Amino acid sequence: NYRAGGNGFKIIQTFVIQKIIVPMASRVYKWLFLPLLTATLLSGRPLPVHPFHVSVTEINHNATDKTLEISCKIFTDDFEKVLTKDYNARVDLINPPDKSKMDSLVKKYVLSNLAIRVNGNPVTLLYVGFEHESEAVYAYVEADNVPSVSRIDISNSLMYDQFDDQISIIHMIVNGNRKSTRLNYPDKQTSFSY
């Protein structure tokens, strides 16, 4: 918490810059965070601990293997909170004492909040696993028997049951052609055409 007159602001500012701004701004997401950072710094007010709640889903069509390769990036602390709340379980995604139990929770949550249709047909998503990296968890999912993609419809409600300011960034790659969009809560549907 911010404490006026103390060095709490410096600690929070360092935490936020390390946790949010640096990892995200180093990628495509600069446009999302730099205006907030600039406005906040110019106003002289402290940075909020979590200026945005963001998840990133990337879907790559692998034409050779005829699969969709999907990764969902979610901040670890937020993901642990939602899994604890939704499944009334003790959750540790950084150092899980029981990796299979954590895999079960991550699988259940991701497959309940992500659905895809390719060329008008629903695809079956298969959970591959998850890994923790820096401040985020990457959950991996795939779909088999997808020979081509001319249209893809995505329903993504990851973290919507935890935050009403959730932003979902979605990247879709087909034949090296990358398209991106952003969904703001409560919107969870988007489509790409190729």
C-alpha positions in Angstrom: 0.0 0.0 0.0 1.0 3.6 -0.6 2.1 5.5 2.4 2.4 9.3 2.1 5.7 10.6 3.4 7.3 7.2 3.6 9.3 5.3 1.0 6.3 3.1 0.2 5.7 4.9 -3.1 9.2 4.0 -4.2 8.7 0.3 -3.3 5.3 0.2 -5.1 6.6 2.1 -8.1 9.5 -0.3 -8.4 7.2 -3.3 -8.0 4.8 -2.1 -10.6 7.5 -1.2 -13.1 9.1 -4.6 -12.7 5.9 -6.5 -12.7 3.8 -4.8 -15.3 5.5 -2.1 -17.3 8.8 -3.7 -18.2 7.7 -7.2 -19.2 4.7 -5.9 -21.2 6.1 -2.7 -22.6 9.1 -4.6 -24.1 6.6 -6.3 -26.5 3.7 -5.2 -28.6 1.7 -3.9 -25.6 3.5 -0.5 -25.3 0.4 1.2 -26.7 -1.6 -0.1 -23.8 0.6 0.9 -20.9 2.7 3.9 -22.0 -0.2 6.3 -22.1 -1.2 5.2 -18.5 2.3 5.5 -17.3 2.9 8.9 -18.9 -0.4 10.3 -17.5 0.2 8.9 -14.1 3.8 10.2 -13.9 2.8 13.7 -15.1 0.0 13.9 -12.6 2.3 13.3 -9.7 0.0 10.6 -8.3 1.4 7.1 -7.3 1.1 4.3 -9.8 -1.7 1.8 -9.0 -0.5 -1.7 -8.0 -2.4 -3.2 -10.9 -3.2 -0.6 -13.5 -4.8 -3.2 -15.8 -5.7 -6.9 -15.6 -4.5 -8.4 -18.8 -4.2 -11.8 -20.3 -2.7 -12.7 -23.7 -3.8 -15.6 -25.9 -1.8 -16.5 -28.9 -3.1 -18.9 -31.5 -0.8 -20.2 -34.2 -2.0 -22.4 -37.1 0.6 -25.0 -37.8 -0.2 -26.0 -41.4 2.4 -28.8 -41.4 0.9 -30.6 -38.4 -2.6 -29.4 -39.1 -3.0 -28.1 -35.5 -3.7 -24.9 -33.6 -1.0 -24.2 -31.0 -2.4 -22.0 -28.3 -0.8 -20.3 -25.4 -2.6 -18.3 -22.7 -0.4 -15.9 -20.6 -1.9 -14.8 -17.3 -0.3 -13.0 -14.3 0.5 -15.7 -11.7 -0.9 -13.9 -8.7 -4.2 -13.1 -10.5 -4.4 -16.7 -11.8 -3.8 -18.2 -8.4 -6.5 -16.0 -6.9 -9.1 -17.0 -9.5 -8.3 -20.7 -9.2 -8.4 -20.5 -5.4 -11.8 -18.8 -5.5 -13.4 -21.0 -8.3 -12.2 -24.3 -7.0 -11.8 -23.7 -3.3 -8.3 -25.2 -3.4 -4.9 -24.2 -2.2 -3.0 -23.1 -5.3 0.7 -22.6 -5.9 1.6 -22.3 -9.5 5.2 -21.3 -8.9 6.4 -24.2 -6.7 3.5 -26.7 -6.8 3.8 -29.4 -4.2 1.5 -31.5 -6.4 2.0 -30.6 -10.1 -0.7 -33.0 -11.3 -3.3 -31.3 -9.0 -2.3 -27.8 -10.4 -2.4 -29.2 -13.9 -5.9 -30.4 -13.3 -7.1 -26.9 -12.0 -5.4 -25.0 -14.8 -6.8 -27.4 -17.4 -10.4 -27.2 -16.0 -10.2 -23.4 -15.9 -8.7 -22.7 -19.3 -11.0 -25.3 -21.1 -14.0 -23.7 -19.4 -13.2 -20.2 -20.5 -11.8 -20.7 -24.0 -13.7 -22.0 -27.1 -12.8 -21.9 -30.8 -14.6 -22.5 -34.0 -12.6 -22.9 -37.2 -14.4 -22.4 -40.6 -17.7 -22.6 -38.7 -17.0 -25.9 -36.9 -16.2 -26.2 -33.2 -12.7 -27.7 -32.4 -11.8 -29.8 -29.5 -9.2 -28.2 -27.3 -6.6 -30.5 -25.7 -4.7 -29.3 -22.6 -0.9 -29.7 -22.9 0.3 -28.2 -19.7 1.5 -25.0 -18.0 4.7 -23.4 -17.0 5.7 -20.5 -14.8 8.0 -17.8 -16.2 8.8 -14.5 -14.5 5.5 -13.0 -13.3 3.3 -15.1 -15.6 1.9 -18.5 -16.1 1.7 -19.9 -19.7 -1.1 -22.5 -20.2 -0.7 -24.5 -23.4 -3.6 -25.9 -25.4 -3.8 -27.4 -28.9 -6.4 -28.5 -31.4 -5.8 -31.3 -33.9 -7.1 -32.0 -37.4 -7.2 -28.3 -38.5 -5.9 -28.5 -42.1 -6.8 -24.9 -43.0 -8.1 -21.7 -41.5 -10.1 -19.2 -43.4 -12.2 -18.0 -40.5 -11.7 -18.4 -36.7 -14.2 -17.5 -34.0 -12.9 -17.2 -30.5 -14.8 -17.0 -27.2 -12.3 -16.0 -24.4 -13.5 -15.2 -20.9 -10.3 -15.9 -19.1 -10.2 -14.0 -15.7 -13.6 -12.4 -16.4 -15.0 -14.1 -13.2 -12.3 -12.3 -11.2 -12.0 -8.8 -12.7 -14.5 -6.5 -14.3 -11.7 -4.5 -15.9 -10.1 -7.5 -17.6 -8.5 -7.0 -21.0 -7.9 -10.0 -23.3 -5.3 -9.5 -26.0 -5.6 -12.1 -28.7 -3.1 -12.8 -31.5 -3.9 -15.1 -34.4 -1.2 -16.3 -36.8 -2.0 -18.1 -40.1 0.6 -18.7 -42.7 2.9 -16.1 -41.0 0.1 -13.5 -41.2 -0.4 -12.1 -37.7 -3.6 -10.4 -36.7 -4.4 -9.0 -33.2 -7.3 -7.6 -31.3 -8.2 -6.6 -27.8 -11.4 -7.6 -25.9 -12.5 -5.5 -22.9 -14.7 -7.1 -20.3 -17.5 -8.1 -20.7 -16.9 -8.7 -24.5 -15.6 -12.2 -25.0 -16.2 -12.9 -28.7 -14.0 -12.1 -31.7 -13.3 -13.4 -35.2 -10.5 -13.3 -37.7 -10.7 -14.0 -41.4 -7.9 -15.0 -43.7 
